[in-house]
Amino acid sequence: MKNIFVLLLIFSSITIKAQEMTSIHQFKVIDLYGEEFDFNDLKGKKVMVVNTASECGLTPQYKQLQAIYEKYKDQNFVIVGFPANNFGSQEPGNDEKIAAFCQKNYGVTFPMMSKSSVKGDDINEIYQFLTQKSQNGLEDSEVKWNFQKYLLDEEGYLVKVIQPQTLPDDESILKWIEEK
């Protein structure tokens, strides 16, 4: 009888956890070119969401982001960039200027969303989801600076938050991408 009770407790906690978690696949946003981007289209892919800026000391991370996107894009992995001007006014341009900068300087081909806020009163809905445990089911977090990375599994659930200074091609990130 004790074993049945333990199993019921475990099942109850798993059920409650599953009910708390929501998926990023529920969201639609606008990309740099004014087109709708539906996260539902990413079902079955691992996703890295990263806030970006064109005039930051960490901006060269675009190079590593593009390299890992090229290497893994055909292996159910995608990067989604969110330009934001929340830190030191390091993303002053509009969507057109951001797109031109990313293409000219880093050859960026991964999806880039329209410039928006990743913290504060005007935080976009994706970052509300990523930073609030009540929505993502994993943890509360705060975007500390440009190029903070959020890793989501194939079902669209947040699994890890990576600090801005950690390079996109860090061994721990590559290992996560390659895990089946």
DAMOHU-V340030 format. One line per field, one symbol per residue. psi: psi as a letter, one per 30 degrees, with the letter a starting at -180 (. if undefined). Layout:
psi = ???
This chain:
psi = eeeeeeeeeeeeeeeeeeeeklkfffkklkafgglkjjfffgkfkkkkkkklkfhlfgeffeeeeeeeeeeffghhkkkjkjkkgfjghgiflleeeeeeeeeeffhkflkklkkakglafgklfefeeefjefeffelklkjflkgkkkkkaffgkkfkkklefkkfgkeeeeeeefk.
